[in-house]
Structure formats: C-alpha cells, structure tokens
Amino acid sequence: MSTLSNKTASVDIYARLTEYFDKQTSKIVLGQTLATNTGGSSGGGAYALGKVHNEVREDILDADVKQLVATLARDYVKPVVDLNLGPQQKYPAIRLRINKPEDLTALAGVVDKLVRACRSVRSPPMSASVWNGPKRSSDGAG
C-alpha cells in the first residue's frame, strides 16, 4: 500500500510543477497570467478574463507593429533609397494600420434610437466604410 500512495504523491507533485511552469511561461510571453490561467485546475472562465486577454493581445499586436515598422525602415527603406538616390536627410516612412473592430451593436442601438425619435440620420455616426459600403476604385475596376 505504501508504494501506491507514493505514486499518487509523485503524480500530484508533477501536476503542481507543470502548472507552476505553465504560469511562469505565461508571464514570460504575455507579461501576466490572468489571461491564460482561469482559476487553476477548475478551468472556469469569465467574460472579464476574455476582455483582459483581448487587451493583452492588442498590446502585443501594437508592439509588434512598431517593431516591424522600425525594422522595415532600417532594413528596407533606407537601403533602397540610398541605392537609388544616395543618402538623404529624411527618408520615407512606412505606416501600418491596424484595423480594430467597431462595436456595431452599440452603433445600431444609437441609430435605432435616432430613427425612433424621428430624427434624420444625415451625418452617419459610423465609419464611412460601414455607412457607404465598400469603396470603389476610380478607374472603374472595382
């Protein structure tokens, strides 16, 4: 019987050690553990944890974009401009846009209230892409 209890204890130690290393890896990669560890071994989650996770993801995305822009400016734009035009005082800048989703549910609620109040919706309170549909190119191709 003592051999059986030792095996159970070693499995418990292994499980706790694995959980500890998972949390440490989360701290290294994400800078925090709240977004990935939802209540220990129970695995329960919550809407708030999802929001936190999304905010962390957006922070990482923003940092990645900044690093990518700096790398492209250093390793692509500057050498190409130097090769073709010689060294310059100022170099062209690369700008990358992150399309963040709009809260269309809240926007629909506002538009619905305005229409119910019998007000004209002349100036759209939403982005032009949502209000006017997709942009068409001026050359007639799209």
N, CA, C and O of each residue as an XYZ file, in Angstrom:
568
protein
N       0.806     -1.203      0.000
C       0.000      0.000      0.000
C       0.849      1.267      0.000
O       0.449      2.276     -0.580
N       2.012      1.229      0.640
C       2.846      2.415      0.704
C       3.369      2.796     -0.686
O       3.567      3.981     -0.954
N       3.594      1.828     -1.569
C       4.047      2.108     -2.928
C       2.970      2.857     -3.704
O       3.289      3.769     -4.466
N       1.704      2.493     -3.528
C       0.595      3.151     -4.206
C       0.477      4.604     -3.763
O       0.263      5.476     -4.604
N       0.606      4.887     -2.493
C       0.487      6.265     -2.017
C       1.663      7.104     -2.507
O       1.488      8.297     -2.753
N       2.849      6.528     -2.657
C       3.991      7.275     -3.188
C       3.770      7.658     -4.646
O       4.142      8.754     -5.063
N       3.162      6.756     -5.426
C       2.882      7.055     -6.827
C       1.876      8.190     -6.942
O       2.024      9.066     -7.794
N       0.861      8.184     -6.095
C      -0.141      9.242     -6.108
C       0.488     10.568     -5.744
O       0.181     11.586     -6.364
N       1.358     10.581     -4.758
C       2.025     11.812     -4.345
C       2.923     12.341     -5.452
O       2.982     13.553     -5.664
N       3.622     11.466     -6.162
C       4.515     11.926     -7.227
C       3.726     12.504     -8.399
O       4.168     13.463     -9.032
N       2.561     11.925     -8.692
C       1.716     12.467     -9.751
C       1.215     13.847     -9.353
O       1.176     14.750    -10.188
N       0.831     14.026     -8.099
C       0.368     15.322     -7.611
C       1.482     16.363     -7.693
O       1.238     17.501     -8.095
N       2.677     15.988     -7.323
C       3.817     16.902     -7.412
C       4.075     17.277     -8.870
O       4.319     18.442     -9.181
N       4.020     16.293     -9.754
C       4.233     16.544    -11.178
C       3.172     17.513    -11.717
O       3.503     18.426    -12.473
N       1.911     17.326    -11.339
C       0.833     18.200    -11.804
C       1.037     19.627    -11.305
O       0.865     20.582    -12.061
N       1.403     19.771    -10.034
C       1.646     21.112     -9.484
C       2.850     21.771    -10.148
O       2.829     22.970    -10.426
N       3.895     20.995    -10.401
C       5.080     21.533    -11.053
C       4.767     21.975    -12.484
O       5.244     23.018    -12.929
N       3.973     21.192    -13.197
C       3.569     21.548    -14.559
C       2.755     22.841    -14.556
O       2.970     23.714    -15.397
N       1.833     22.962    -13.625
C       1.026     24.181    -13.533
C       1.905     25.391    -13.226
O       1.695     26.467    -13.786
N       2.880     25.224    -12.347
C       3.793     26.307    -11.994
C       4.566     26.774    -13.239
O       4.664     27.973    -13.499
N       5.112     25.820    -14.004
C       5.879     26.192    -15.185
C       4.995     26.806    -16.266
O       5.448     27.683    -17.001
N       3.752     26.366    -16.375
C       2.819     26.985    -17.316
C       2.604     28.457    -16.973
O       2.608     29.311    -17.860
N       2.419     28.750    -15.696
C       2.223     30.137    -15.267
C       3.467     30.978    -15.517
O       3.367     32.135    -15.926
N       4.638     30.399    -15.272
C       5.870     31.141    -15.499
C       6.062     31.437    -16.987
O       6.512     32.522    -17.354
N       5.725     30.484    -17.831
C       5.822     30.694    -19.277
C       4.847     31.782    -19.719
O       5.184     32.600    -20.576
N       3.649     31.804    -19.151
C       2.672     32.844    -19.472
C       3.197     34.217    -19.092
O       3.011     35.183    -19.832
N       3.848     34.308    -17.948
C       4.420     35.591    -17.527
C       5.494     36.054    -18.495
O       5.584     37.243    -18.803
N       6.304     35.128    -18.974
C       7.373     35.491    -19.898
C       6.800     35.951    -21.232
O       7.230     36.970    -21.772
N       5.838     35.211    -21.766
C       5.305     35.512    -23.095
C       4.349     36.698    -23.058
O       4.485     37.617    -23.865
N       3.390     36.700    -22.146
C       2.358     37.730    -22.109
C       2.599     38.828    -21.079
O       1.968     39.883    -21.142
N       3.481     38.598    -20.157
C       3.716     39.589    -19.114
C       2.753     39.464    -17.950
O       2.828     40.255    -17.010
N       1.865     38.508    -17.985
C       0.905     38.283    -16.901
C       0.266     36.917    -17.084
O       0.390     36.303    -18.144
N      -0.420     36.440    -16.045
C      -1.015     35.105    -16.114
C      -2.537     35.130    -16.115
O      -3.159     34.097    -16.360
N      -3.150     36.267    -15.850
C      -4.603     36.320    -15.729
C      -5.313     35.897    -17.017
O      -6.368     35.265    -16.971
N      -4.737     36.243    -18.148
C      -5.408     35.950    -19.413
C      -5.385     34.470    -19.767
O      -6.238     34.008    -20.525
N      -4.429     33.720    -19.236
C      -4.323     32.317    -19.621
C      -4.711     31.358    -18.520
O      -5.123     30.235    -18.812
N      -4.596     31.750    -17.284
C      -4.906     30.862    -16.167
C      -6.218     31.291    -15.536
O      -6.273     32.289    -14.817
N      -7.261     30.543    -15.803
C      -8.589     30.916    -15.334
C      -9.010     30.038    -14.178
O      -9.773     29.086    -14.345
N      -8.506     30.368    -13.010
C      -8.969     29.676    -11.819
C      -8.312     28.353    -11.538
O      -8.935     27.480    -10.932
N      -7.081     28.170    -11.953
C      -6.350     26.956    -11.592
C      -6.844     25.734    -12.329
O      -7.158     25.796    -13.517
N      -6.913     24.622    -11.621
C      -7.248     23.350    -12.269
C      -8.736     23.221    -12.586
O      -9.128     22.324    -13.332
N      -9.575     24.106    -12.030
C     -11.011     24.009    -12.308
C     -11.335     24.379    -13.751
O     -12.317     23.900    -14.317
N     -10.480     25.258    -14.357
C     -10.677     25.609    -15.762
C     -11.831     26.551    -16.004
O     -12.215     26.741    -17.158
N     -12.407     27.156    -14.973
C     -13.509     28.083    -15.152
C     -13.043     29.362    -15.800
O     -11.925     29.809    -15.544
N     -13.873     29.966    -16.633
C     -13.511     31.208    -17.300
C     -14.570     32.253    -17.068
O     -15.603     31.966    -16.463
N     -14.334     33.457    -17.536
C     -15.280     34.539    -17.358
C     -15.122     35.533    -18.495
O     -14.094     35.572    -19.171
N     -16.153     36.329    -18.693
C     -16.132     37.358    -19.728
C     -15.013     38.359    -19.464
O     -14.338     38.793    -20.397
N     -14.814     38.726    -18.211
C     -13.767     39.689    -17.862
C     -12.396     39.165    -18.252
O     -11.553     39.928    -18.724
N     -12.164     37.882    -18.063
C     -10.875     37.312    -18.447
C     -10.690     37.371    -19.956
O      -9.578     37.588    -20.438
N     -11.759     37.181    -20.697
C     -11.681     37.298    -22.149
C     -11.331     38.709    -22.580
O     -10.551     38.905    -23.512
N     -11.907     39.695    -21.901
C     -11.581     41.087    -22.217
C     -10.133     41.394    -21.893
O      -9.449     42.069    -22.662
N      -9.663     40.898    -20.755
C      -8.261     41.115    -20.378
C      -7.352     40.472    -21.420
O      -6.363     41.069    -21.846
N      -7.692     39.264    -21.822
C      -6.887     38.560    -22.820
C      -6.848     39.354    -24.124
O      -5.792     39.464    -24.747
N      -7.979     39.903    -24.540
C      -8.027     40.675    -25.770
C      -7.174     41.935    -25.667
O      -6.487     42.301    -26.621
N      -7.217     42.601    -24.508
C      -6.400     43.797    -24.315
C      -4.918     43.453    -24.369
O      -4.130     44.199    -24.951
N      -4.533     42.342    -23.773
C      -3.135     41.915    -23.814
C      -2.742     41.602    -25.250
O      -1.649     41.961    -25.688
N      -3.618     40.940    -25.978
C      -3.346     40.614    -27.373
C      -3.162     41.877    -28.198
O      -2.268     41.945    -29.042
N      -4.011     42.887    -27.959
C      -3.893     44.149    -28.687
C      -2.598     44.866    -28.330
O      -1.973     45.468    -29.203
N      -2.181     44.816    -27.068
C      -0.916     45.429    -26.664
C       0.251     44.761    -27.374
O       1.165     45.440    -27.844
N       0.226     43.453    -27.453
C       1.295     42.717    -28.133
C       1.287     43.051    -29.624
O       2.349     43.230    -30.221
N       0.107     43.136    -30.228
C      -0.003     43.483    -31.638
C       0.560     44.874    -31.897
O       1.306     45.067    -32.857
N       0.213     45.849    -31.053
C       0.729     47.208    -31.215
C       2.254     47.233    -31.128
O       2.916     47.899    -31.924
N       2.801     46.510    -30.165
C       4.261     46.463    -30.020
C       4.910     45.795    -31.228
O       5.957     46.242    -31.695
N       4.299     44.730    -31.735
C       4.834     44.039    -32.908
C       4.831     44.951    -34.135
O       5.782     44.950    -34.917
N       3.759     45.726    -34.299
C       3.667     46.630    -35.445
C       4.747     47.705    -35.359
O       5.378     48.030    -36.365
N       4.963     48.257    -34.172
C       6.014     49.272    -34.007
C       7.388     48.705    -34.346
O       8.194     49.361    -35.006
N       7.647     47.483    -33.890
C       8.931     46.858    -34.197
C       9.059     46.558    -35.687
O      10.141     46.717    -36.252
N       7.984     46.131    -36.329
C       8.007     45.837    -37.759
C       8.277     47.099    -38.565
O       9.066     47.067    -39.510
N       7.637     48.211    -38.209
C       7.845     49.474    -38.912
C       9.304     49.910    -38.782
O       9.915     50.330    -39.765
N       9.862     49.814    -37.580
C      11.269     50.193    -37.377
C      12.196     49.293    -38.188
O      13.159     49.776    -38.784
N      11.919     48.003    -38.217
C      12.753     47.069    -38.965
C      12.665     47.333    -40.462
O      13.690     47.324    -41.144
N      11.471     47.568    -40.987
C      11.314     47.852    -42.410
C      12.011     49.154    -42.794
O      12.620     49.241    -43.861
N      11.926     50.162    -41.934
C      12.593     51.435    -42.219
C      14.102     51.245    -42.257
O      14.775     51.775    -43.142
N      14.629     50.502    -41.317
C      16.078     50.292    -41.223
C      16.602     49.360    -42.317
O      17.628     49.648    -42.933
N      15.911     48.251    -42.562
C      16.446     47.202    -43.426
C      15.927     47.231    -44.861
O      16.455     46.524    -45.720
N      14.913     48.029    -45.130
C      14.352     48.048    -46.477
C      14.362     49.467    -47.069
O      14.982     49.705    -48.105
N      13.683     50.391    -46.414
C      13.524     51.733    -46.974
C      14.866     52.434    -47.122
O      15.193     52.922    -48.203
N      15.639     52.488    -46.059
C      16.913     53.210    -46.110
C      17.856     52.629    -47.158
O      18.398     53.400    -47.949
N      18.086     51.309    -47.214
C      18.979     50.788    -48.249
C      18.483     51.037    -49.671
O      19.285     51.344    -50.553
N      17.183     50.913    -49.911
C      16.650     51.121    -51.257
C      16.789     52.585    -51.672
O      17.168     52.877    -52.806
N      16.484     53.502    -50.758
C      16.610     54.928    -51.062
C      18.082     55.285    -51.266
O      18.422     56.007    -52.202
N      18.952     54.781    -50.396
C      20.380     55.056    -50.541
C      20.913     54.536    -51.873
O      21.717     55.207    -52.519
N      20.477     53.355    -52.287
C      20.929     52.765    -53.543
C      20.480     53.584    -54.740
O      21.249     53.788    -55.679
N      19.244     54.054    -54.712
C      18.679     54.749    -55.864
C      18.925     56.254    -55.865
O      19.096     56.843    -56.932
N      18.946     56.885    -54.700
C      19.030     58.349    -54.628
C      20.223     58.853    -53.827
O      20.486     60.055    -53.802
N      20.935     57.964    -53.185
C      22.031     58.385    -52.316
C      21.507     58.701    -50.924
O      20.295     58.761    -50.716
N      22.407     58.903    -49.972
C      21.985     59.217    -48.596
C      21.134     60.484    -48.550
O      21.409     61.460    -49.249
N      20.117     60.452    -47.731
C      19.155     61.551    -47.627
C      19.102     62.091    -46.200
O      19.477     61.407    -45.247
N      18.626     63.335    -46.070
C      18.381     63.901    -44.749
C      17.172     63.219    -44.094
O      17.192     62.877    -42.912
N      16.122     63.032    -44.903
C      14.896     62.385    -44.420
C      14.557     61.239    -45.355
O      14.776     61.303    -46.565
N      14.019     60.195    -44.755
C      13.622     59.016    -45.520
C      12.109     58.842    -45.441
O      11.485     59.268    -44.469
N      11.518     58.219    -46.460
C      10.073     57.950    -46.400
C       9.746     57.074    -45.191
O      10.550     56.249    -44.757
N       8.566     57.277    -44.675
C       8.129     56.500    -43.515
C       7.097     55.467    -43.947
O       6.248     55.730    -44.799
N       7.186     54.306    -43.351
C       6.183     53.266    -43.578
C       5.201     53.348    -42.423
O       5.598     53.408    -41.260
N       3.934     53.349    -42.748
C       2.901     53.361    -41.711
C       2.003     52.159    -41.936
O       1.470     51.956    -43.027
N       1.847     51.374    -40.898
C       0.955     50.225    -40.956
C      -0.272     50.527    -40.113
O      -0.165     51.034    -38.997
N      -1.423     50.215    -40.652
C      -2.675     50.478    -39.951
C      -3.215     49.171    -39.387
O      -3.234     48.142    -40.062
N      -3.648     49.236    -38.150
C      -4.293     48.092    -37.513
C      -5.791     48.355    -37.540
O      -6.265     49.317    -36.936
N      -6.533     47.509    -38.232
C      -7.984     47.665    -38.289
C      -8.593     47.019    -37.055
O      -8.665     45.795    -36.946
N      -9.025     47.854    -36.139
C      -9.659     47.341    -34.930
C     -11.168     47.284    -35.162
O     -11.740     48.197    -35.759
N     -11.805     46.232    -34.700
C     -13.243     46.089    -34.948
C     -14.055     47.156    -34.235
O     -13.762     47.542    -33.104
N     -15.086     47.622    -34.932
C     -16.001     48.595    -34.339
C     -17.119     47.857    -33.615
O     -17.470     46.735    -33.979
N     -17.676     48.492    -32.591
C     -18.790     47.913    -31.858
C     -20.077     48.263    -32.601
O     -20.720     49.269    -32.304
N     -20.444     47.428    -33.566
C     -21.609     47.725    -34.402
C     -22.923     47.544    -33.659
O     -23.932     48.131    -34.049
N     -22.934     46.747    -32.598
C     -24.154     46.571    -31.815
C     -24.533     47.876    -31.122
O     -25.693     48.289    -31.148
N     -23.560     48.512    -30.513
C     -23.820     49.793    -29.847
C     -24.211     50.851    -30.870
O     -25.111     51.655    -30.625
N     -23.537     50.851    -32.016
C     -23.849     51.808    -33.067
C     -25.267     51.605    -33.587
O     -25.984     52.579    -33.815
N     -25.678     50.361    -33.778
C     -27.038     50.082    -34.239
C     -28.069     50.582    -33.228
O     -29.131     51.074    -33.608
N     -27.752     50.454    -31.947
C     -28.659     50.951    -30.913
C     -28.831     52.455    -30.986
O     -29.939     52.961    -30.813
N     -27.738     53.182    -31.242
C     -27.813     54.641    -31.356
C     -28.622     55.035    -32.578
O     -29.476     55.917    -32.495
N     -28.367     54.394    -33.713
C     -29.103     54.709    -34.937
C     -30.580     54.398    -34.753
O     -31.435     55.170    -35.187
N     -30.891     53.264    -34.108
C     -32.281     52.896    -33.860
C     -32.987     53.951    -33.007
O     -34.129     54.312    -33.291
N     -32.323     54.440    -31.975
C     -32.922     55.475    -31.120
C     -33.152     56.769    -31.892
O     -34.173     57.431    -31.710
N     -32.197     57.130    -32.758
C     -32.368     58.346    -33.551
C     -33.537     58.213    -34.523
O     -34.315     59.153    -34.682
N     -33.667     57.077    -35.164
C     -34.749     56.872    -36.114
C     -36.093     56.857    -35.394
O     -37.073     57.419    -35.883
N     -36.135     56.211    -34.230
C     -37.392     56.171    -33.462
C     -37.791     57.556    -32.969
O     -38.975     57.833    -32.778
N     -36.812     58.417    -32.766
C     -37.109     59.774    -32.323
C     -37.471     60.663    -33.508
O     -37.623     61.875    -33.355
N     -37.611     60.055    -34.701
C     -37.984     60.756    -35.929
C     -36.966     61.819    -36.307
O     -37.329     62.876    -36.822
N     -35.714     61.546    -36.058
C     -34.663     62.473    -36.453
C     -34.024     61.948    -37.730
O     -33.948     60.743    -37.971
N     -33.585     62.863    -38.509
C     -32.916     62.489    -39.748
C     -31.490     62.036    -39.421
O     -30.800     62.635    -38.596
N     -31.084     60.991    -40.075
C     -29.732     60.497    -39.885
C     -28.936     60.911    -41.121
O     -28.649     60.090    -41.992
N     -28.584     62.197    -41.185
C     -27.878     62.713    -42.344
C     -26.385     62.442    -42.247
O     -25.780     61.937    -43.193
N     -25.802     62.768    -41.135
C     -24.379     62.546    -40.949
C     -24.202     61.230    -40.220
O     -24.544     61.126    -39.042
N     -23.680     60.233    -40.892
C     -23.599     58.909    -40.279
C     -22.654     58.898    -39.078
O     -21.519     59.363    -39.187
N     -23.103     58.374    -37.936
C     -22.237     58.307    -36.767
C     -21.302     57.108    -36.800
O     -20.710     56.745    -35.783
N     -21.170     56.496    -37.967
C     -20.315     55.319    -38.093
C     -19.281     55.578    -39.172
O     -19.353     56.579    -39.885
N     -18.353     54.704    -39.285
C     -17.302     54.868    -40.284
C     -17.902     54.840    -41.680
O     -18.939     54.219    -41.913
N     -17.245     55.512    -42.590
C     -17.753     55.604    -43.961
C     -17.826     54.237    -44.631
O     -18.687     54.003    -45.479
N     -16.929     53.340    -44.255
C     -16.938     52.020    -44.886
C     -18.196     51.238    -44.529
O     -18.708     50.478    -45.351
N     -18.693     51.417    -43.319
C     -19.907     50.720    -42.920
C     -21.126     51.424    -43.509
O     -22.052     50.762    -43.975
N     -21.138     52.758    -43.494
C     -22.297     53.517    -43.943
C     -22.455     53.453    -45.457
O     -23.566     53.244    -45.944
N     -21.367     53.627    -46.220
C     -21.442     53.731    -47.679
C     -21.138     52.432    -48.397
O     -21.258     52.360    -49.620
N     -20.749     51.413    -47.665
C     -20.365     50.167    -48.306
C     -18.920     50.219    -48.739
O     -18.220     51.184    -48.431
N     -18.458     49.209    -49.443
C     -17.039     49.161    -49.833
C     -16.705     50.275    -50.838
O     -17.529     50.649    -51.672
N     -15.469     50.792    -50.731
C     -15.021     51.825    -51.642
C     -14.761     51.232    -53.004
O     -14.262     50.113    -53.126
N     -15.095     51.974    -54.004
C     -14.820     51.552    -55.386
C     -13.663     52.370    -55.919
O     -13.535     53.555    -55.612
N     -12.823     51.740    -56.716
C     -11.682     52.459    -57.270
C     -12.163     53.395    -58.353
O     -13.195     53.154    -58.978
N     -11.407     54.478    -58.581
C     -11.818     55.484    -59.553
C     -11.610     55.045    -60.986
O     -12.169     55.648    -61.902
N     -10.811     53.997    -61.202
C     -10.570     53.549    -62.573
C     -11.660     52.609    -63.100
O     -11.587     52.149    -64.239
N     -12.645     52.333    -62.289
C     -13.761     51.505    -62.698
C     -13.510     50.011    -62.574
O     -14.358     49.202    -62.953
N     -12.343     49.640    -62.042
C     -12.011     48.211    -61.937
C     -12.737     47.536    -60.804
O     -12.958     46.326    -60.853
N     -13.122     48.294    -59.762
C     -13.704     47.600    -58.622
C     -14.949     48.086    -58.134
O     -15.491     47.542    -57.173
